[in-house]
Each structure stands twice: as C-alpha cells, then as structure tokens.
C-alpha cells in the first residue's frame, strides 16, 4: 500500500483537482526501459496507482498511456513511444477515472459505516476494473447485518455530504480522530466525508457522496478470522442491476409468471432436475452393469479393448469397474468425446498401468498417470489416443497377455 504522505517532486494535479481532464506539461525526462518509454512530466493529473486503487489511463500528445507508476519519488508515465515535443498535451480517460473515484469514495464510506455500526476495521482494499472488495476484521457477517450496512451507507449517499481534502502535518494528523493510522513523516493528505469518516489517503475521490450514486454489497467470503466483502458503486452497480434484471426478465417470460414467483419456480425445477439426474444415473449404472456382464461372458481374450463414441470418461470408468468385478481382465477403454483412455486390470497381472502411462504417454502427446492397476490418460487428438491403444496392446502381447 502506498504511503499517505505527499511528495512534491512534480505538481500532482490529482491531489487537489481530481476532475482535471486536460492540461499541458513540460517533459522533464524520458527513459527507455524494459521495452517501453518512461516519461516524467512537470505536472500531471495521472494517478500512479496505490492504496488499492489502479492507475489512470489516457494519452500524452496522442500516445496511449499504458501504465502510471511511482518511481524514486516521481510519477512515471509508461508509453509505447516517446513524445516528440518538449511541451505535451495530456488527456485523462475520465470515464475510467470517475469510475475509480466512485469506487474509492464508496469504499471509504462503507468502511466507515462498518466501523461505526460494528467497530469492524478494514484491513485491506482490492480495487480492480471488474471487482471491488475489502477485507474486514469480522469472521461472520449475517444477511441481516449486510442489509443494515447497505441501508446505512446509502443513507449517507442520499445526504449528499461533502468530501473534503486537506493536507496537514504529521503532528496535526496524530491529534485527529482517523479511521487509519497516519504516517509519521511528510505532509499527510486527509480525505474527510463530513460527519462520518476521516482517513489518510492519496487516492482520487468525488466531491460529494451523492456522486457515488449507490453502494450494493454483492457477496461475501469467509477468510479465516476476516470476511471479504464484494461490492459495487455508482455505474458499476447500475450495470450489475441491469445485467441481473435482464436475467429476471428472461425467466419471467420463460416461466410466464411474476418476478415474485420466479425464485420458487426455479428452486422447484432445480429439485426436479436433481431427482431426474439421480434416476438417470441409477438407470445408466444398471445398464453398464448389464453391458459388463455381456462383454465378459462373450470375451475370448484377457484383454478387453473398446472405444466408445457415446460414453463419457465417467461412463467407461463405471463400465471398467464392473468388468473387473466379473473376471480376470485387462481393460483398455476409450471415451471418444472426452479423448481419454482408461487402462486397468483386476490385480492378477504383473504390469503397472501407472508406470506404463507415465513412461510412454509423452511420446503420444498425452498426459496422465495412475496406480499399478488403474490409470488414465488424456490426448490432444483421437489419432494419438488410438495409436497409444495399439501400443498398449502390443506391449501386453509381448508380455504374453492377449
């Protein structure tokens, strides 16, 4: 996590003017490094990433900014090529910036409410372009608790509270009531959501809580003594609602019923499907048992070799089990749809199935392994699988097993 104190190696517009989208600056330095060009400007609105917040994107003299990092106290802009001019025009991808501002301010507000209601501290933030989450010091968060938190945090959004940025000395910061411990050196940037939160932070934020729009908790995960809370703010929450509403609307049309009845209908169908699958599994098992008896009864060789275009690898595994229960056989069974092969025997043969596969599969572009009497391999092509089957049969014949 980046420190919360400020460094003034260049003018950082994002610190006090996060809504700046276009500006001009002088190129201070250009460095070729690791297949890219690294540019330092006299002033920048590009946020370099840190504290859980991703870096900004945009252009410098029309050249896309691939990344922005902090290096040796400077904000470094990573480009595909060097700008030709000494003075350059810079443009922020503000859609991305504002999205991150909504998420970061929303996180501050959510963490503040969790602390206010349950004295629950936030230990870390994970902010990506797809997912947003915090880890909080609470092992269990019941649904009613999450509902209470959601209602409270959105109430602060509706109040449209000011989000105030200030810069203070470490001494002043140490005397303030802050949600997180401030650094002991350098100027400290404080982000305050009026009446609810005050925290040291170098990230970019909205002007007022109303700009966050909405905060929606989408799921939680237990992680030891902590809980990871996933949530969405602003436009991300809107898109998530639109996506889920499309699903609900589709189910309403499919089932020809009201939204309120969709869940019960889906649960009933799921239960019916589970019962049907159980019945089919039992029927298939009986059929495979009968098939195994027929194959073993008509077998004229100790080696049973079959390829099946209508059986999954799980099916041939069940079939092999019943075959080996019915007699002393070596089975080489292949599932054409899965391009997987099973090599097994009843235990009365002096061969190691796992060893044979391990030592020879690579030559047939296969992968797999197993135990002495039960092994399997997967193949890239059916041709490779059939070639390996032929190899196994030949190897068994040389051992007098046929």
N, C-alpha and C positions, 0 to 999 in steps of 0.2 A: 504494500500500500504506500502511495506517495506521501511525503510529509505534508503537514498542513501549513507550514510557514512559507512565506513568499520569497522568491529570488528575483532580483531586478537586473538580470544580465541584459534583457531587452524588454521593451514595453509589451506587456501581455494584455491585450485588449479584452480577452475573455474574462479576466478577473473582475473588471468593473463595468464592462459593456458587452455582455454575452449576446445581445441582439445585433451586434455589428455583423453585417454580411459581406460588405465590400470595402476595401481600403487599398492604399498603395504603400509600399515599403521599399527600403533600400536593401539590396543583397549584401549582407555582412561577410559571408563566407560560403564557399562551395567546396565540397569534398567528395571525391569518388571513393566509394567503399562498398564492398560485398555486392558488386554488380548493380549498384544504384547510386544516385546522386543525393547527397545530404546538404541541405541549404539552411542557413541561418539568416533570419531577417531582422531588420532594425526594430520592427514591431509586428506583432502577429495576433490574430484572433483565433488561430487554430489551437484547440486544446490538445495537449500531448498525451492524454490518457493517463490514468492513475486513480487510485482510490476506488477501484472497481468500475470506473467509467471509461468506455472505449474512446479512442482518439477521433478527432474530426476528420472529415474529408472535404474536398473542394478542388480548386485549381489555383495555380500560380502562373500568371501570364499564359493561361490556357492549358498548362501542363497539369494533368491529374496528380493530386497528392495521394500517394499510395499509403502513407502512414505518417504519424507525427509522434515523436518520442522526445523524452527529456534526456539530454546527454551533457555531462560536465556543466550543469547549470544553465544550459541553453535549450530552447525549444528548437528541435531539428526536424525539418520537413523532408521526407523521403520521396524523391521523384524518380521518374524513369529517365529523364534527361535534364541537363542544366538549362536554366532560363538564359536567354541571350542578352537581356537588358540588365542594367545596373539597378534601375528602379522598376518594380514589377507591380502588376495589378493582381490582387488576391480576391477570391470569391469563396465563401463558405457554402457547403451543401447544407442549407438551413433546415430543410426537412429532416435530415438526419440529426442535426444539432438540436432542433426543438424537441424531437422525439426523446433524445437523451436527457434534455433538460426536464421534460415531463417525468421521465422515469426516475431521475436522481432526486428531484424535489419530492416526488411521490414516496420514494424510499425514506427520505428524512422524516416525512410526515407519518408514515406507517411505523417506523421505528420509535418515533416519539410517542405515538398512541399506545403501542405495546408496552413501553416503559411506564407511561402514565397510568394505564389501567392495571398492569400486572407486574410492574417492576422488572420487566423482561428485557434484558440487554441484547443488542445486536452485535454479534461478534465479527461478521463479515458480509460483504456485498458481492454479488456476482451479476454483472450487468452485461449482457450480450445484445446482439441485434435481434435475436429471436426470443431469448428467455431472460427473465429478471428474477432474482431471488435473494433472500437474506437468510443467514443462519442466526437463530435466536436461542438464548440460553433457557430453553424450556423443553423437557423431554416429551411432553404430550400436549396437543392443542385440540380440544374437542370442537366439534362443529359449531356448537352454540357460542363458544369463545370467539371463533373466527368470525361469526356473524356479528357479534358485538363490536369487534375491532373494525370490521368493514363499515358498519353504520357510523361509528365514531369518527373514523378517518375521513369519510366522505362528508360528514357534517362540517368538518374544518375546511373542506374544499368549498362547500356552499357558502361559507362565511367570507370567502374571497380575501383571506388575510394577506397582508404584505409580507413579502420575503425580502429581508433587509441584509445587505452585505456590509460588513465593517472590517477594518484592519486595526489590530491592537498589538501592544507589546506582550511578550510572554508574561510579564508581571501582572498586567491587567487581566490577561486571559486566565491566569491561575486563580484570580479572585472571583471570576464569573462562574455561574452555575451552568455547566456544559454537560451535554449527554456523553461526550467522549473526552478523554484526557488530551489537553493541548500539548504541543512541543514546548521544550524549554528554551529554545534558541530561535532567533529570527522573528520577523513580524508574523502574526497569526491572523489568518482570514477566517472570520466567523460568519456562518450562514444562520440567520435567525428567522424562524417562522413565528410571527408575532403571537405571543401568549401561549405557545405550545412547545417550541423547540429552539435550542441554541446549540450549534455544533461546529467545531473546526472543520473546514472543508475547502479544497482547492477547485472543486468541480464547478460546472455551469448550472445555473438554476433559473426558474421562471421568476417573474416579478411578483406575482400573487398566486395564492393557492388555487384560485379559480381556473388558472391556465392549466393546471394538472388535469382538469376535466372530470376524471373518475379514477378510483382505485378499486380493482377487483382481484381478490385472492382466488387463484385458480386451483391450487393443490398444495399439499404439504407432504414432506417426507421425514420420517424419524431418522435421526443420525446420532446415535448414542445418546448423550445427555442433552443434545440440541435437536431442534426441528428446523428443517429448511422450508421456508415459506416462499412459494412461487406466486407472483402477482403481475398484473399488467396495469399500466397507467395510460390515460389520455387516449390517443388514437389507436394504440395497441389494444386497449380494452375494447374500443369500438369495433375494430376489425375482428377481434375474438368473438364478440357478441354477434356480429353479422354472420360469421362462419357457423357458429352454433345455431343461430336462428334458421339458417338455410337447412341445417340437418333436421331440426324440429319440424320445419315446414314440409320438408320432403316426407318425413314419417307421417305427418298429419294427412297428407294427400295419399300416401300409400295405404294407410290403415282406414282412411275415411272416418276420422274421429277428431275430437277436440284435442288441443295441446295437453290439457289436464289428464287425459286418459292414455296418452302415448306411452308413458313410462310403465304403467301397469300392463299394457298390452305387450310391450317389448319384453318385460320380465316373464310374462306368461309364455310367449313364443320361445324365449330362451330355455325355459324349463322343459317345454315340449321338445325342443331340439335336442337337449341333453338326453332325454328319455329315448328319443328315436335313435340317437347315436349309440346309446348303450345297447339297444335292441339289435341294431345293425352289427355292432361289434360281436355280440353273442352269436348271431347267425353266421357271421363270417368265420368266427372261431370254429363253430361246428362244421362248416363246410371245409375248412382247411384240415380239420382232424380227419374227416372222411376221405379227402383227397390224399392225405398222407398214407392212410391205410391202403388205398387203392394202388398208389405208387409202390409202396413197399411190398405189397402182395404180388405185384407183377414184375418186380425188379429181377433182372438177370445178372446184375453186377453189384459189387460192393460200392461202386461209385455212382451216385445219382447226380446227373448233370442236367440242369434245366435253366432256360432263360424265359422270363415271363414279361409279356408286354402289357398285361392287365393287372399286375400286382405291384404294390409299393414295397419298399425295403422292409417295412414293418411286417407286411404280409408274409414275405418269404422267411423272415425270422421265425414267425409262428409256425409256418409250414415245416421248417427245418427242425424245430423243437419236437414236433410230433413224429417226423420221420425218424429221428434218432431215438425216440422212445419206442419205436416199433421194431427196431432191428439194429444190427451192427453195420452201419454205413458211413461212408464219407460223402458229404453233400457239397456240391458246388452250385449254388443257386444265384441267379442274377435278376435284378429288377431293371428292366429296360427304361421305364420312365425316370427312375432315380439314378441310373447309371452307377449302381452299386452292386457289389458282389459279396456273397457270404460263403465262407469256406469253413466247414466244421466237420467233426466226426464224433462218434459215440464214446470215444475214450479208449478203445481197444486197439488203436493203430499207433505204430511207432513213428508218428510225424507230429511236428509242431506247426500248427496253422499260422500262429502269430509270427514265428520266426521266418517261415517261407514268404509271408507277405512283406515283412519288414526288409528282407534281403533282396527282394525282386520287384516290388511294386514300382520303384523309381524308373526302372527300365521300360515300364509300360505306361508312363505318365500318370501313375496312380498314387493315392495316398491312403494310409490306413494302418491297421495292425490289430492286435488282439492277444488272446491267450493260446495255450497249446491246442485246445480242442475247439476253439471258437474265435474266428477272426473275420474282419470285413475290410473292403477297400472301395474307394470311390474313384471314378475315372472321368477324364475330360470328354472322351468320345466313346461311342458304343464299340467302335472298331478296336480301341485299346482294351476294352473290357473283354471282348471275345478272344483277342489274342492272348490275354492273360489266362482266361479259362482253358484255352488249348495248352498253354504252358503248364498249368497245374495238372491237367490230365496226363500229360506226357511225363511229368515228374513223378506222379503216382505210379504210372505204368513201370517206370524204371525201378520203383521200389517193390514191384510185384503186386500192386494194388490196382485192380481193374474190374 
